[in-house]
Structures are given as structure tokens and as C-alpha cells.
């Protein structure tokens, strides 16, 4: 059988092109990684719009990390330079320890569990809990040290709103830490402890503790000792602290609602 000539092959290609030219256009659905499934440990693929939204949420999360860094830098700068002779007092150490404990370690411990957290979203559920617990442990130590440094400076007398809120925040921080340990190990001792109620307690107490801690910090930033000669910076930092608090409470509230529905 004779092979088709070159001219016949060209005609067939032209005809095929004309046929394809009249095929209705179908938009291709681009599938891109959108989220990391904690249970299966695999990346789930959805549409480009979902993936883009996930990237925007990660960007917003990254901006909040930057806000946290700004507040921590400012309180450290104030604490280490406020004394003309360069001395470091207990009150300055209180600012460093309590401020770093709440604003850095405890805030980051909550952000670890955030589904869009830029540095932990790919971790497994168990890994997130471990990192969350470690950050909470370090943060609780800093808060505990900072609070008692302030109390030793005023001879254990608490007569200001800032001091009262600070002690309340410390108490709930310790309760949150203890309930967090129980929550972490409760799946392994389900015969003795019910996981759901303890988790609800941990989330509720933790939210109240971090809220009181950041509110106490905002009060400290409004204190005349900090506000004098830098009123604009004081106002800006208070606004940033409120923004951070509003953002970090979104995920725990969602987790609390979900846990309540599963438990009851």
C-alpha cells in the first residue's frame, strides 16, 4: 500500500486544524495546592481561587507576626533604655519578661494552631500540639517571672488596674497551662479523663488568659511612665495589640464551637 504523499499529509493537518478550531472552548480548571490535611498528612488540591485565598490568609498571618515583632522590639527598647544611667530595675525586667511572655510566646503558641499560620500549617496535628505546649510552657515561665518581679518591686501591694489584671491573667495562664497538659495526654488515658470537657476548659481559659494578658499590656503602654514623650508610639502600640488580640482569638473561638458540638 502506497504511503500518502507530503501534500496529502498537509491537507489532512489543515482539515484537523479546522475541525479543532470549531470545538467550543473549555476553560481548564487549574488545580493547585490549597491546604494541608492534618489527618492524612497530604496536601489537598482545589481550584486556583481557593489556593489564592489560602495565600492571602497566609500573608495576613505573616503581617501579624511582623506586628508581634514590632511590639516586642518596642517594649524591649523602652525597658533597656528608660534609665538615664543604664541601670536595669525589677520593673524594667518585669516589662521584658511579662511583655515577651504574653506578646511573643503565648501569642505564637495560639498562632501555631491557626490553620493559616505561615510556619506551622504543614505540621501534623500532633506536632502542632507539641509546639503549642512548648511555647506555652516558655511563655508561662516568662509571665510568672515578670509578674513576681513587679510584685517584689511594690512589696506585693496591688492597688492599680494594671496590677490587678496582671495577677488575674497570671492565674488563668497557669490554669490554662495545667489544663493544656491534661488535654495533651488525655487521649492516652481516656478511661480516666474525658477529652472533650477538658479541651473546652483549656480553650476557654486560654482565651481569657491571653485576652487579660494583652489588655494588661495595653494598660501598661498607656501608663504615663511609657506614654510621656512618646504619646504617638504609645497609641500605635495599643492599636497593634488590639488588632493582634482580635486576630488570634478567631481560631480558638472556631475550635471551641466545634469541640462543643462534638462533645454535646
C-alpha positions, 0 to 999 in steps of 0.5 A, a space after each residue: 500500500 502506497 504511503 500518502 504523499 507530503 501534500 496529502 499529509 498537509 491537507 489532512 493537518 489543515 482539515 484537523 486544524 479546522 475541525 479543532 478550531 470549531 470545538 467550543 472552548 473549555 476553560 481548564 480548571 487549574 488545580 493547585 495546592 490549597 491546604 494541608 490535611 492534618 489527618 492524612 498528612 497530604 496536601 489537598 488540591 482545589 481550584 486556583 481561587 481557593 489556593 489564592 485565598 489560602 495565600 492571602 490568609 497566609 500573608 495576613 498571618 505573616 503581617 501579624 507576626 511582623 506586628 508581634 515583632 514590632 511590639 516586642 522590639 518596642 517594649 524591649 527598647 523602652 525597658 533597656 533604655 528608660 534609665 538615664 544611667 543604664 541601670 536595669 530595675 525589677 520593673 524594667 525586667 518585669 516589662 521584658 519578661 511579662 511583655 515577651 511572655 504574653 506578646 511573643 510566646 503565648 501569642 505564637 503558641 495560639 498562632 501555631 494552631 491557626 490553620 493559616 499560620 505561615 510556619 506551622 500549617 504543614 505540621 501534623 496535628 500532633 506536632 502542632 500540639 507539641 509546639 503549642 505546649 512548648 511555647 506555652 510552657 516558655 511563655 508561662 515561665 516568662 509571665 510568672 517571672 515578670 509578674 513576681 518581679 513587679 510584685 517584689 518591686 511594690 512589696 506585693 501591694 496591688 492597688 492599680 488596674 494594671 496590677 490587678 489584671 496582671 495577677 488575674 491573667 497570671 492565674 488563668 495562664 497557669 490554669 490554662 497551662 495545667 489544663 493544656 497538659 491534661 488535654 495533651 495526654 488525655 487521649 492516652 488515658 481516656 478511661 480516666 479523663 474525658 477529652 472533650 470537657 477538658 479541651 473546652 476548659 483549656 480553650 476557654 481559659 486560654 482565651 481569657 488568659 491571653 485576652 487579660 494578658 494583652 489588655 494588661 499590656 495595653 494598660 501598661 503602654 498607656 501608663 504615663 511612665 511609657 506614654 510621656 514623650 512618646 504619646 504617638 508610639 504609645 497609641 500605635 502600640 495599643 492599636 497593634 495589640 488590639 488588632 493582634 488580640 482580635 486576630 488570634 482569638 478567631 481560631 480558638 473561638 472556631 475550635 471551641 464551637 466545634 469541640 462543643 458540638 462534638 462533645 454535646 
